[in-house]
């Protein structure tokens, strides 16, 4: 008897794609798994790591674009999604965010195929709030993440890829090629990178090693400027972060749901600098949810632009081992265990 077919639809940002892949990894022992994504470069890059079928959809953004054309492009996206579900004989659909997710979910509803959605943020995204009207279940990354949802919500936590495995700190530093006796700060701007985060990393002063994932767009500038930095710094456009998470004592990062989940999996305390223009300021909501547990600090971007003052703040924190240990324990405990397993188990129940 052939396995039932799970289509996981999510794309446009790393925060939509990473949980899709993490659930797909866990589900592949039970389901036949395929994915639906968007034509954006980040989708191509991240989905290149999977061997499953990946189907590219090109839906419109339902909150932007030419209003006169939107009804026609939306209808085409809906029809394309229906055709895809029928052609691959999908038995169940999971959306992880973005407009490919939205159209896959409403197409599933029209065909009588059960559908669910996952949202990694403390404030669910607009497309997921809309899609929840057509779902059986929404899985939430945060306990607070039920606002605006129109169906049953289950708090699972945010799944992290099983390939992100922790390594002994000293071994990780040796493999990266950084001093084993200096504190290490990891700077992350999300899957696309962030110039403001990069500039903070380049301006750090003190006896510390800096690891900077700059993003592809700002990599050449960041690399050039790193030559005159006041610290030991390694700049990469995009890396498999398992080794960097393992090596670091502290992270300075945006506050996307997936970034937070990965930091939690490694017990890595953080200073969050939310992207100030994120939709509905959801990154600040994410950061505040962690700050109240004691696992992180919150820094407003325009208040961190004084690199000297920000460096002093970080060095003071790195010098307080007791504070860092408490933050590490707190951030490591924010999610339920095995989020991917919880999601897959509930998907199986939807088909029974």
Rosetta silent file (secondary structure, phi, psi, omega in degrees, C-alpha in Angstrom):
SEQUENCE: XXXXXXXXXXXXXXXXXXXXXXXXXXXXXXXXXXXXXXXXXXXXXXXXXXXXXXXXXXXXXXXXXXXXXXXXXXXXXXXXXXXXXXXXXXXXXXXXXXXXXXXXXXXXXXXXXXXXXXXXXXXXXXXXXXXXXXXXXXXXXXXXXXXXXXXXXXXXXXXXXXXXXXXXXXXXXXXXXXXXXXXXXXXXXXXXXXXXXXXXXXXXXXXXXXXXXXXXXXXXXXXXXXXXXXXXXXXXXXXXXXXXXXXXXXXXXXXXXXXXXXXXXXXXXXXXXXXXXXXXXXXXXXXXXXXXXXXXXXXXXXXXXXXXXXXXXXXXXXXXXXXXXXXXXXXXXXXXXXXXXXXXXXXXXXXX
SCORE:     score description
SCORE:     0.000 S_00000001
   1 L     0.000  130.563 -176.625    0.000    0.000    0.000 S_00000001
   2 L   -74.970  152.244 -179.852    1.421    3.390   -1.038 S_00000001
   3 L   -74.396  150.510  176.343    2.025    6.070    1.554 S_00000001
   4 L   -69.842  153.014 -169.439   -0.306    9.051    1.767 S_00000001
   5 E  -103.175  119.980  176.082    0.963   12.230    0.139 S_00000001
   6 E  -103.893  120.834  171.759    1.724   15.337    2.218 S_00000001
   7 E   -99.820  124.432  176.699    2.260   18.619    0.370 S_00000001
   8 E  -108.351  118.892 -175.051    4.055   21.247    2.463 S_00000001
   9 E  -112.903  120.607  177.998    3.644   24.737    1.030 S_00000001
  10 E  -172.276  136.692  179.595    5.795   27.602    2.229 S_00000001
  11 L  -172.626  178.200  178.477    8.172   30.092    0.684 S_00000001
  12 L   102.058  -34.514  176.463    9.347   33.642    0.253 S_00000001
  13 L  -144.435  159.460  177.105   11.464   33.835    3.409 S_00000001
  14 H   -61.069  -30.860  179.574   13.675   31.521    5.408 S_00000001
  15 H   -66.965  -21.382  173.992   11.152   31.718    8.248 S_00000001
  16 H   -91.193  -33.005 -172.985    8.581   29.980    6.054 S_00000001
  17 H   -81.182  -44.070 -176.072   10.952   27.532    4.391 S_00000001
  18 H   -58.164  -46.051  177.455   13.000   26.231    7.340 S_00000001
  19 H   -67.537  -30.643  176.237   10.008   24.858    9.292 S_00000001
  20 H   -60.473  -46.507 -179.268    8.622   23.341    6.090 S_00000001
  21 H   -67.788  -39.512 -179.673   11.839   21.409    5.576 S_00000001
  22 H   -62.690  -42.430  177.352   12.076   20.446    9.265 S_00000001
  23 H   -68.117  -40.342  179.132    8.558   18.980    9.245 S_00000001
  24 H   -60.254  -39.013  177.426    9.230   17.290    5.909 S_00000001
  25 H   -59.321  -46.718 -178.566   12.321   15.573    7.317 S_00000001
  26 H   -70.788  -36.263 -175.084   10.308   14.122   10.188 S_00000001
  27 H   -75.737  -17.718 -171.591    7.267   13.279    8.057 S_00000001
  28 L   -65.882  -17.834  176.067    9.193   11.399    5.359 S_00000001
  29 L   -77.052  -17.323 -174.700    9.139    8.165    7.363 S_00000001
  30 L  -113.701  -44.350 -176.335    5.330    8.208    7.290 S_00000001
  31 L  -107.942  159.026  158.580    4.235   10.255    4.286 S_00000001
  32 E   -80.698  124.971 -172.143    5.354   10.778    0.758 S_00000001
  33 E  -114.416  134.681  167.890    6.422   14.431    1.041 S_00000001
  34 E  -137.160  169.210 -173.481    6.634   17.152   -1.562 S_00000001
  35 E  -127.908  153.446  170.155    6.907   20.931   -1.331 S_00000001
  36 E  -125.747  133.616 -174.471    5.429   24.019   -2.976 S_00000001
  37 E  -138.742 -169.632  178.511    7.413   27.268   -2.954 S_00000001
  38 L  -110.588  171.923  179.571    7.836   30.615   -4.733 S_00000001
  39 L   -79.869    3.461 -175.236   10.312   31.675   -7.449 S_00000001
  40 L   -65.201  149.946 -177.665   12.312   33.840   -5.024 S_00000001
  41 H   -57.529  -36.091 -178.855   16.079   33.172   -4.803 S_00000001
  42 H   -63.321  -33.292  176.840   15.909   32.213   -1.114 S_00000001
  43 H   -65.130  -47.145 -179.929   13.495   29.400   -2.017 S_00000001
  44 H   -59.081  -42.759 -177.972   15.809   28.075   -4.696 S_00000001
  45 H   -66.512  -48.856 -172.827   18.775   28.177   -2.322 S_00000001
  46 H   -76.487  -37.389  179.692   17.105   26.546    0.688 S_00000001
  47 H   -76.421   -9.726  177.231   15.045   23.925   -1.118 S_00000001
  48 L   -64.846  -17.193 -178.351   18.139   22.806   -3.048 S_00000001
  49 L   -82.458   -9.684 -177.623   19.057   20.783    0.045 S_00000001
  50 L  -102.688  150.146 -179.857   16.024   18.480   -0.229 S_00000001
  51 L   -99.522   -4.394  178.919   15.666   15.517   -2.552 S_00000001
  52 L   -72.365  170.029  174.054   11.844   15.546   -2.541 S_00000001
  53 E   -65.854  134.335  175.798    9.706   16.998   -5.312 S_00000001
  54 E  -124.781  122.267 -177.041    9.629   20.810   -5.172 S_00000001
  55 E  -109.668  128.828 -177.764    6.925   22.615   -7.143 S_00000001
  56 E   -92.768  125.161  173.459    7.264   26.331   -7.874 S_00000001
  57 L  -112.039  155.323 -179.362    4.130   28.477   -7.588 S_00000001
  58 L  -131.519   64.584 -176.846    3.987   32.182   -8.430 S_00000001
  59 L   -78.095  156.257  175.148    1.020   33.597   -6.514 S_00000001
  60 L   -76.743  158.206  168.776    0.385   37.325   -6.106 S_00000001
  61 L   -78.464  123.252 -174.675    0.752   39.062   -2.765 S_00000001
  62 L   -79.516   -4.409  177.037   -2.816   39.626   -1.701 S_00000001
  63 L  -107.030    1.523 -177.886   -1.872   42.729    0.317 S_00000001
  64 L  -142.743 -177.029  172.269    0.068   44.495   -2.471 S_00000001
  65 L    96.296 -174.463 -177.953    0.280   44.869   -6.207 S_00000001
  66 L   -79.743  114.295 -172.820   -1.971   46.275   -8.926 S_00000001
  67 H   -63.044  -32.494 -179.667   -5.498   46.153   -7.549 S_00000001
  68 H   -66.657  -32.565 -178.454   -7.096   45.976  -10.995 S_00000001
  69 H   -89.494  -18.269 -172.045   -5.123   42.831  -11.844 S_00000001
  70 H   -56.033  -45.600 -179.229   -5.292   41.172   -8.428 S_00000001
  71 H   -58.309  -35.505 -177.858   -8.618   39.333   -8.905 S_00000001
  72 H   -75.607  -42.700  179.130   -7.328   37.754  -12.128 S_00000001
  73 H   -69.684  -33.900  177.591   -3.880   36.819  -10.806 S_00000001
  74 H   -67.393  -41.715  178.701   -5.422   35.474   -7.596 S_00000001
  75 H   -63.494  -40.973  177.984   -7.892   33.345   -9.565 S_00000001
  76 H   -62.891  -43.730  179.575   -5.051   31.982  -11.697 S_00000001
  77 H   -61.937  -40.226  177.836   -2.991   31.161   -8.582 S_00000001
  78 H   -62.992  -45.504  179.697   -5.987   29.372   -7.061 S_00000001
  79 H   -65.912  -39.289  177.096   -6.563   27.346  -10.238 S_00000001
  80 H   -62.835  -40.499  179.353   -2.860   26.511  -10.510 S_00000001
  81 H   -66.260  -41.731  176.043   -2.840   25.312   -6.906 S_00000001
  82 H   -59.535  -44.274 -179.591   -5.899   23.115   -7.522 S_00000001
  83 H   -61.972  -40.980  179.283   -4.223   21.633  -10.590 S_00000001
  84 H   -62.886  -48.412 -177.890   -1.072   20.896   -8.609 S_00000001
  85 H   -60.828  -39.106  179.225   -2.940   19.170   -5.774 S_00000001
  86 H   -70.801  -39.345 -175.834   -4.888   17.037   -8.235 S_00000001
  87 H   -69.598  -33.394  179.934   -1.857   16.157  -10.350 S_00000001
  88 H   -93.510   -3.325 -179.802    0.237   14.966   -7.399 S_00000001
  89 L    56.776   52.259  179.282   -2.785   13.365   -5.686 S_00000001
  90 L   -66.560  138.095  176.440   -2.179   15.168   -2.398 S_00000001
  91 L   -98.506  -24.100 -177.932   -3.955   13.667    0.605 S_00000001
  92 E  -158.494  150.012 -177.088   -3.211   16.491    3.048 S_00000001
  93 E  -126.595  135.873  170.497   -1.673   19.979    2.919 S_00000001
  94 E  -120.386  123.332  174.378    0.416   21.868    5.468 S_00000001
  95 E   -99.695  136.309  179.697    1.069   25.571    4.885 S_00000001
  96 E  -114.468   12.778  174.200    3.997   27.182    6.675 S_00000001
  97 E   117.599  153.333 -177.131    3.416   30.772    5.584 S_00000001
  98 L    95.087  173.218 -171.648    3.570   33.045    2.583 S_00000001
  99 H   -81.069  -22.816  170.318    1.242   33.313   -0.386 S_00000001
 100 H   -65.036  -36.530  177.400    2.107   29.940   -1.914 S_00000001
 101 H   -64.208  -46.910 -177.614    0.922   28.526    1.406 S_00000001
 102 H   -59.123  -48.738 -176.383   -2.324   30.520    1.335 S_00000001
 103 H   -70.586  -32.540  175.544   -3.343   29.431   -2.152 S_00000001
 104 H   -64.746  -39.259 -178.608   -2.416   25.789   -1.505 S_00000001
 105 H   -68.982  -45.361 -178.929   -4.607   25.765    1.608 S_00000001
 106 H   -70.577  -30.559  174.626   -7.675   27.311   -0.011 S_00000001
 107 H   -65.433  -40.601  177.444   -7.275   25.000   -3.016 S_00000001
 108 H   -59.803  -45.183  179.711   -7.182   22.032   -0.640 S_00000001
 109 H   -58.205  -42.165 -177.532  -10.393   23.215    1.006 S_00000001
 110 H   -66.915  -23.886 -178.910  -12.115   23.454   -2.393 S_00000001
 111 L   -99.331    2.954 -178.821  -11.104   19.862   -3.176 S_00000001
 112 L    73.776   22.265  178.638  -12.112   18.441    0.204 S_00000001
 113 L   -95.002  129.116  179.703   -8.490   17.789    1.172 S_00000001
 114 E   -63.732  142.974 -177.677   -7.700   18.400    4.875 S_00000001
 115 E  -138.855  150.228  176.137   -5.317   21.282    5.477 S_00000001
 116 E  -138.640  163.650 -179.934   -3.409   22.769    8.386 S_00000001
 117 E  -130.707  146.461  170.884   -1.159   25.789    8.845 S_00000001
 118 E  -116.933  137.598  175.497    1.950   26.423   10.927 S_00000001
 119 E  -132.901  127.396 -172.852    2.933   29.909   12.118 S_00000001
 120 L   -90.041   -3.241 -170.674    6.200   30.558   13.939 S_00000001
 121 L  -103.581  157.694  176.805    5.437   34.055   15.246 S_00000001
 122 L   -67.983  -26.968  172.075    3.894   35.462   18.401 S_00000001
 123 L  -117.349  109.545 -175.778    1.603   37.459   16.088 S_00000001
 124 L   -57.408  146.453  179.379    0.429   35.222   13.210 S_00000001
 125 L   -69.685  158.675 -176.152    1.070   36.495    9.701 S_00000001
 126 H   -59.547  -45.075 -178.205   -1.714   37.938    7.568 S_00000001
 127 H   -64.635  -35.059  178.375   -1.741   35.094    5.041 S_00000001
 128 H   -72.407  -35.398  176.136   -1.919   32.522    7.838 S_00000001
 129 H   -63.742  -40.653  176.796   -4.741   34.371    9.579 S_00000001
 130 H   -67.286  -44.374 -178.179   -6.675   34.338    6.309 S_00000001
 131 H   -64.141  -28.080 -177.337   -5.791   30.719    5.584 S_00000001
 132 H   -61.797  -19.892  176.696   -6.958   29.650    9.058 S_00000001
 133 H   -67.864  -19.460 -175.018  -10.555   30.149    7.861 S_00000001
 134 H  -112.698   12.875 -172.820  -10.035   27.183    5.540 S_00000001
 135 L  -111.027  163.678  169.447   -8.080   24.919    7.919 S_00000001
 136 L   -86.389  -39.904 -173.322   -8.734   22.222   10.452 S_00000001
 137 E  -145.603  146.160  164.521   -5.815   23.228   12.717 S_00000001
 138 E  -117.117  128.908  174.813   -3.174   25.913   13.081 S_00000001
 139 E   -93.252  134.082 -176.808    0.067   24.920   14.801 S_00000001
 140 E  -115.898  142.599  176.246    1.731   27.790   16.649 S_00000001
 141 L   -75.502  -38.851 -178.642    5.362   28.385   17.500 S_00000001
 142 L  -107.639  148.406  174.248    4.545   30.645   20.442 S_00000001
 143 L   -58.580  -33.402 -178.335    1.997   30.166   23.189 S_00000001
 144 L   -79.512   -3.257 -166.721    0.855   33.716   22.398 S_00000001
 145 L   -83.389   29.751 -178.569    0.432   32.946   18.684 S_00000001
 146 L  -100.147   -5.605 -173.536   -3.349   32.385   18.556 S_00000001
 147 L   -62.477  127.301  175.474   -4.421   35.988   17.954 S_00000001
 148 L    83.087   -0.083 -179.660   -6.661   36.386   14.917 S_00000001
 149 L   -81.418  146.663 -173.394   -6.842   32.681   14.066 S_00000001
 150 L  -112.153   19.507  176.407  -10.201   31.296   12.979 S_00000001
 151 L  -149.103 -178.854 -179.376   -9.794   27.622   13.828 S_00000001
 152 E   -60.995  134.587  179.283   -8.425   25.369   16.553 S_00000001
 153 E  -115.089  138.214  177.582   -4.825   26.214   17.522 S_00000001
 154 E  -123.259  124.158  179.496   -2.280   23.783   18.961 S_00000001
 155 E   -82.133  109.980 -178.860    0.935   25.091   20.503 S_00000001
 156 L  -108.324  -18.497 -164.921    3.713   22.841   19.186 S_00000001
 157 L    82.382  170.734 -176.590    6.742   25.133   19.201 S_00000001
 158 L   -97.875  124.576 -178.991    8.751   25.798   16.064 S_00000001
 159 L   -70.500  144.563  178.417   10.458   22.833   14.372 S_00000001
 160 L  -122.621  141.671 -178.227   14.185   22.967   13.706 S_00000001
 161 L   -55.165  137.619  178.151   16.013   20.851   11.149 S_00000001
 162 L   -67.351  -10.787  177.267   17.443   17.619   12.527 S_00000001
 163 L   -82.037  -12.654  176.842   20.678   18.541   10.719 S_00000001
 164 L   -86.158   87.089 -176.406   21.265   21.421   13.143 S_00000001
 165 L  -108.586  139.281 -177.915   23.163   19.443   15.758 S_00000001
 166 L   -75.326  139.324  177.537   25.112   20.925   18.643 S_00000001
 167 L  -116.443  151.005  174.483   28.882   20.410   18.742 S_00000001
 168 L   -51.086  134.782 -172.854   31.222   20.812   21.701 S_00000001
 169 H   -57.313  -47.384 -177.603   32.075   24.530   21.950 S_00000001
 170 H   -66.701  -38.816  177.733   35.847   24.168   21.856 S_00000001
 171 H   -64.137  -40.679  179.561   35.693   21.693   18.971 S_00000001
 172 H   -62.431  -43.511 -179.105   33.425   24.039   17.041 S_00000001
 173 H   -64.998  -37.237  178.892   35.797   26.964   17.540 S_00000001
 174 H   -65.077  -42.658 -179.048   38.729   24.858   16.411 S_00000001
 175 H   -67.581  -35.444  178.609   36.917   23.775   13.244 S_00000001
 176 H   -72.504  -32.371 -179.380   35.915   27.357   12.440 S_00000001
 177 L    93.552   38.515  178.180   39.430   28.575   13.079 S_00000001
 178 L  -120.425  158.490 -178.707   38.842   31.128   15.835 S_00000001
 179 L   -58.500  138.027 -178.047   40.602   31.503   19.204 S_00000001
 180 L   -82.522  -12.616 -174.068   39.306   29.057   21.793 S_00000001
 181 L  -105.392    0.575  178.913   39.928   31.407   24.736 S_00000001
 182 L  -103.658  148.107  172.755   38.006   34.517   23.590 S_00000001
 183 E   -65.010  152.281 -175.315   34.257   35.084   23.916 S_00000001
 184 E  -125.104  127.978  175.443   32.386   34.745   20.623 S_00000001
 185 E  -111.155  129.507  177.216   29.460   36.868   19.406 S_00000001
 186 E  -102.144  126.489  178.251   27.351   35.640   16.493 S_00000001
 187 E  -109.298  126.720 -177.168   25.594   38.301   14.382 S_00000001
 188 E  -130.466  131.871  175.840   22.592   37.229   12.292 S_00000001
 189 L  -109.545   19.566 -175.973   20.358   39.307   10.046 S_00000001
 190 L    85.463 -178.450 -174.097   17.984   36.515    9.033 S_00000001
 191 L   -64.719  -23.843 -178.815   17.996   34.581    5.775 S_00000001
 192 L   -96.241   -9.130 -173.239   18.347   37.775    3.700 S_00000001
 193 L    81.715  166.972 -179.629   20.941   39.460    5.899 S_00000001
 194 L  -150.920  118.174 -176.554   20.551   42.933    7.446 S_00000001
 195 H   -59.329  -38.795 -179.175   22.846   45.889    6.795 S_00000001
 196 H   -63.838  -40.711  177.075   22.139   47.411   10.229 S_00000001
 197 H   -66.091  -41.957  179.476   23.170   44.177   11.976 S_00000001
 198 H   -60.003  -42.639 -179.059   26.251   43.935    9.762 S_00000001
 199 H   -65.425  -36.192  176.566   27.329   47.449   10.677 S_00000001
 200 H   -63.979  -42.548  178.975   27.001   46.680   14.383 S_00000001
 201 H   -62.042  -41.949 -178.017   29.186   43.593   13.954 S_00000001
 202 H   -69.416  -20.483 -178.321   31.805   45.583   12.058 S_00000001
 203 L   -98.059    3.835 -178.273   31.894   48.221   14.799 S_00000001
 204 L   -66.190  139.067  177.990   32.418   45.889   17.762 S_00000001
 205 L  -127.325  140.686  178.460   35.421   46.703   19.936 S_00000001
 206 L   134.000  174.372  179.382   37.051   44.534   22.588 S_00000001
 207 L   -82.222   86.066 -173.596   38.745   41.198   23.114 S_00000001
 208 E  -155.189  151.137  171.530   36.161   39.123   21.316 S_00000001
 209 E  -100.879  139.451 -177.952   35.717   37.041   18.177 S_00000001
 210 E  -116.788  131.613  171.643   32.876   37.960   15.829 S_00000001
 211 E  -113.099  122.714 -175.401   31.021   35.635   13.464 S_00000001
 212 E  -123.897  115.276  167.858   28.887   37.515   10.929 S_00000001
 213 E   -92.067  106.174 -167.236   26.374   35.995    8.526 S_00000001
 214 L   -87.513  -18.894 -167.659   25.966   39.034    6.316 S_00000001
 215 L    83.727  154.626 -174.004   23.505   37.887    3.675 S_00000001
 216 L   -69.484  -39.374 -172.251   24.414   37.769    0.007 S_00000001
 217 L   -65.025  -33.922 -174.891   23.426   41.325   -0.932 S_00000001
 218 L  -106.358    9.108 -172.496   25.720   43.044    1.579 S_00000001
 219 H   -63.681  -47.552 -176.021   28.502   40.479    1.624 S_00000001
 220 H   -60.597  -44.726  179.560   31.056   42.285   -0.581 S_00000001
 221 H   -64.539  -46.254 -178.098   30.752   45.537    1.384 S_00000001
 222 H   -63.090  -41.108 -179.752   30.818   43.775    4.774 S_00000001
 223 H   -63.763  -44.305  179.720   33.848   41.691    3.796 S_00000001
 224 H   -61.436  -45.873 -178.046   35.755   44.743    2.574 S_00000001
 225 H   -70.334  -22.541  179.832   34.953   46.729    5.727 S_00000001
 226 H   -67.828  -19.508 -179.721   35.898   43.793    7.951 S_00000001
 227 L   -64.964  -24.514  179.340   39.519   44.296    6.912 S_00000001
 228 L  -109.474   14.688 -179.874   39.668   47.398    9.124 S_00000001
 229 L   -68.330  156.483 -177.169   37.552   46.018   11.979 S_00000001
 230 L   -87.737    0.398 -178.116   38.855   46.283   15.535 S_00000001
 231 L  -131.662  170.565  170.028   38.237   42.615   16.341 S_00000001
 232 E   -72.750  121.360 -174.455   38.825   39.161   14.910 S_00000001
 233 E  -138.395  136.566  172.886   35.903   38.748   12.511 S_00000001
 234 E  -115.124  127.563 -178.546   34.761   36.101   10.033 S_00000001
 235 E  -116.262  127.469  174.787   32.197   37.186    7.438 S_00000001
 236 E  -133.650  146.265 -179.932   30.171   34.734    5.350 S_00000001
 237 L   -70.492  -37.530 -177.492   27.122   35.468    3.162 S_00000001
 238 L  -164.142  131.805 -177.760   25.236   32.345    4.289 S_00000001
 239 L  -137.248  161.521  165.120   26.396   29.303    6.238 S_00000001
 240 L   -71.616  112.184 -165.782   25.148   26.090    7.793 S_00000001
 241 L   -79.991   -5.564 -174.458   24.791   27.637   11.225 S_00000001
 242 H   -54.632  -44.636 -178.155   25.142   24.534   13.416 S_00000001
 243 H   -70.144  -38.503 -179.818   28.861   25.077   13.958 S_00000001
 244 H   -69.432  -41.780  175.204   28.504   28.825   14.528 S_00000001
 245 H   -58.739  -41.516 -177.310   25.664   28.365   17.022 S_00000001
 246 H   -66.554  -33.072 -174.991   27.809   25.815   18.862 S_00000001
 247 H   -81.566  -23.849 -168.327   30.833   28.132   19.009 S_00000001
 248 L   -83.089  153.653  171.446   29.083   31.303   20.190 S_00000001
 249 L   -97.877  -24.471 -173.235   28.509   32.660   23.695 S_00000001
 250 E  -156.324  144.351  175.831   25.957   35.257   22.598 S_00000001
 251 E  -115.815  144.078  167.851   23.924   36.111   19.512 S_00000001
 252 E  -116.272  119.327 -166.937   22.864   39.497   18.167 S_00000001
 253 E  -151.432  159.491  162.881   19.999   38.843   15.805 S_00000001
 254 L   -63.080  172.707 -173.893   16.749   39.827   14.211 S_00000001
 255 L  -119.608   43.384  172.305   13.745   38.294   15.949 S_00000001
 256 L   -68.273  153.458 -176.684   12.165   36.101   13.303 S_00000001
 257 H   -59.966  -38.925 -178.039   10.369   33.037   14.630 S_00000001
 258 H   -72.105  -39.958  176.188   12.763   30.561   13.032 S_00000001
 259 H   -58.019  -45.046  179.676   15.874   32.358   14.265 S_00000001
 260 H   -61.987  -42.104  179.888   14.473   32.278   17.788 S_00000001
 261 H   -62.087  -40.802 -179.474   13.696   28.558   17.519 S_00000001
 262 H   -69.705  -39.836  175.747   17.232   27.768   16.400 S_00000001
 263 H   -62.194  -39.943  178.808   18.773   29.862   19.177 S_00000001
 264 H   -64.272  -39.633 -179.645   16.523   28.061   21.662 S_00000001
 265 H   -62.386  -29.013 -179.898   17.599   24.660   20.325 S_00000001
 266 L  -100.001    0.564 -178.554   21.214   25.600   21.062 S_00000001
 267 L    59.572   38.217 -174.606   20.473   27.395   24.335 S_00000001
 268 L  -100.871  112.023  179.713   22.161   30.501   22.953 S_00000001
 269 L   -64.292  156.356 -170.947   21.232   33.754   24.741 S_00000001
 270 E  -142.995  154.990  162.655   20.538   36.713   22.515 S_00000001
 271 E  -109.915  114.582 -177.508   20.197   40.425   22.124 S_00000001
 272 E   -92.552  133.955  174.152   17.327   40.882   19.686 S_00000001
 273 L  -121.914   87.901 -174.736   17.166   43.860   17.339 S_00000001
 274 L   -59.971  144.196  174.771   13.789   43.427   15.611 S_00000001
 275 L   -64.798  117.639 -170.701   13.459   44.548   12.008 S_00000001
 276 L   -69.337  -14.535 -178.033   11.546   47.817   12.490 S_00000001
 277 L  -109.793   15.474  177.875    9.576   47.473    9.243 S_00000001
 278 L   -63.602  147.532 -178.032    8.436   43.866    9.685 S_00000001
 279 H   -52.137  123.977  177.412    4.762   43.306    8.943 S_00000001
 280 H    56.266   23.252  179.213    2.682   44.489   11.911 S_00000001
 281 H    53.119   39.835 -174.931    5.930   44.735   13.901 S_00000001
 282 H   -68.705  -25.070  179.576    5.695   40.997   14.586 S_00000001
 283 H   -67.553  -34.400  175.755    9.421   40.682   15.323 S_00000001
 284 H   -65.502  -39.434  175.967    9.063   42.943   18.348 S_00000001
 285 H   -60.663  -41.500  177.408    6.211   40.744   19.585 S_00000001
 286 H   -60.937  -49.275 -176.850    8.481   37.711   19.166 S_00000001
 287 H   -60.666  -43.966 -178.584   11.355   39.360   21.017 S_00000001
 288 H   -62.959  -33.229  178.345    9.169   40.483   23.910 S_00000001
 289 H   -64.210  -32.017  178.449    7.870   36.939   24.354 S_00000001
 290 H   -83.987  -38.863 -179.867   11.456   35.761   24.935 S_00000001
 291 H   -57.384  -39.988 -177.030   12.533   38.773   26.961 S_00000001
 292 L   -68.799  -17.426  175.308    9.803   38.116   29.525 S_00000001
 293 L   -85.966  -13.078 -176.377   11.223   34.613   30.114 S_00000001
 294 L    91.030    6.748 -176.089   14.701   36.042   30.780 S_00000001
 295 L   -88.247   -6.777 -175.628   16.230   34.383   27.711 S_00000001
 296 E  -159.332  166.805  170.866   17.090   37.546   25.769 S_00000001
 297 E  -114.565  155.323  179.336   17.429   41.317   25.791 S_00000001
 298 E  -113.455  131.833  177.670   15.650   43.701   23.427 S_00000001
 299 L  -129.753  124.269  175.974   17.420   46.561   21.652 S_00000001
 300 L   -72.303  138.283 -171.671   15.616   49.006   19.359 S_00000001
 301 H   -57.508  -47.712 -175.489   17.546   49.374   16.102 S_00000001
 302 H   -72.658  -10.418  175.762   17.922   53.164   16.087 S_00000001
 303 H   -92.753   -6.986 -179.373   19.117   53.069   19.697 S_00000001
 304 L  -102.045    3.090 -172.696   21.890   50.590   18.850 S_00000001
 305 L   -72.210  -17.257  172.822   23.501   52.685   16.131 S_00000001
 306 L   -79.117   97.004 -172.224   26.154   54.022   18.503 S_00000001
 307 H   -63.782  -31.348  179.911   28.566   51.122   18.002 S_00000001
 308 H   -66.625  -46.459  178.963   30.796   52.144   20.911 S_00000001
 309 H   -65.330  -40.394 -179.535   27.931   52.129   23.407 S_00000001
 310 H   -66.630  -40.018  176.569   26.550   48.899   21.972 S_00000001
 311 H   -58.610  -44.145 -179.350   29.977   47.238   22.200 S_00000001
 312 H   -62.205  -40.753  178.382   30.216   48.211   25.853 S_00000001
 313 H   -61.189  -44.756 -178.645   26.791   46.723   26.529 S_00000001
 314 H   -67.635  -42.868 -178.844   27.753   43.425   24.893 S_00000001
 315 H   -65.310  -35.371  176.789   31.138   43.218   26.616 S_00000001
 316 H   -64.671  -42.057  178.694   29.494   43.860   29.975 S_00000001
 317 H   -65.573  -42.763  179.595   27.044   41.039   29.334 S_00000001
 318 H   -63.834  -25.593  179.423   29.801   38.676   28.202 S_00000001
 319 L   -81.638   -4.711 -178.717   31.642   39.406   31.442 S_00000001
 320 L  -109.569   84.461 -174.584   28.697   38.229   33.550 S_00000001
 321 H   -62.236  -33.453 -179.826   28.814   34.437   33.261 S_00000001
 322 H   -65.221  -43.778  178.088   26.000   33.989   35.784 S_00000001
 323 H   -62.542  -45.133  179.539   23.673   36.206   33.757 S_00000001
 324 H   -62.621  -41.211  179.098   24.542   34.395   30.517 S_00000001
 325 H   -62.854  -41.178  177.553   23.963   30.975   32.088 S_00000001
 326 H   -65.067  -40.996  177.160   20.542   32.056   33.317 S_00000001
 327 H   -64.048  -39.745  179.112   19.627   33.444   29.892 S_00000001
 328 H   -61.455  -45.430  178.724   20.804   30.222   28.249 S_00000001
 329 H   -63.166  -39.812 -176.919   18.583   28.085   30.493 S_00000001
 330 H   -67.245  -46.745 -177.591   15.622   30.376   29.909 S_00000001
 331 H   -70.204  -28.712  179.470   15.797   30.463   26.109 S_00000001
 332 H   -70.900  -17.025 -173.974   16.374   26.705   25.943 S_00000001
 333 L  -105.164    9.480 -171.256   13.112   26.066   27.795 S_00000001
 334 L   -79.037  -23.928 -176.144   10.682   28.222   25.795 S_00000001
 335 L  -110.369  151.759  170.308    9.368   25.581   23.375 S_00000001
 336 L   -61.571  160.701  178.197    7.754   22.178   23.916 S_00000001
 337 L   -72.742  148.272  172.310    9.937   19.197   23.047 S_00000001
 338 L    51.404   60.324  178.736    9.951   17.787   19.502 S_00000001
 339 H   -56.900  -42.785 -178.757    7.791   20.345   17.627 S_00000001
 340 H   -61.647  -42.840  178.440    8.165   18.539   14.283 S_00000001
 341 H   -62.389  -39.312  178.492    7.021   15.251   15.817 S_00000001
 342 H   -63.149  -42.494  179.849    4.011   16.948   17.381 S_00000001
 343 H   -64.934  -47.001 -178.952    2.989   18.451   14.033 S_00000001
 344 H   -61.875  -41.555  178.883    3.389   15.176   12.140 S_00000001
 345 H   -59.748  -42.800  179.265    1.397   13.283   14.775 S_00000001
 346 H   -69.838  -33.797  175.664   -1.491   15.754   14.468 S_00000001
 347 H   -63.672  -39.998  176.840   -1.397   15.573   10.667 S_00000001
 348 H   -60.876  -41.860 -179.757   -1.773   11.794   10.880 S_00000001
 349 H   -64.949  -33.387  178.776   -4.794   12.245   13.138 S_00000001
 350 H   -62.428  -26.992 -177.847   -6.405   14.599   10.605 S_00000001
 351 L   -89.870   -6.164 -177.700   -6.395   11.767    8.071 S_00000001
 352 L   -88.637    0.000    0.000   -7.965    9.194   10.377 S_00000001
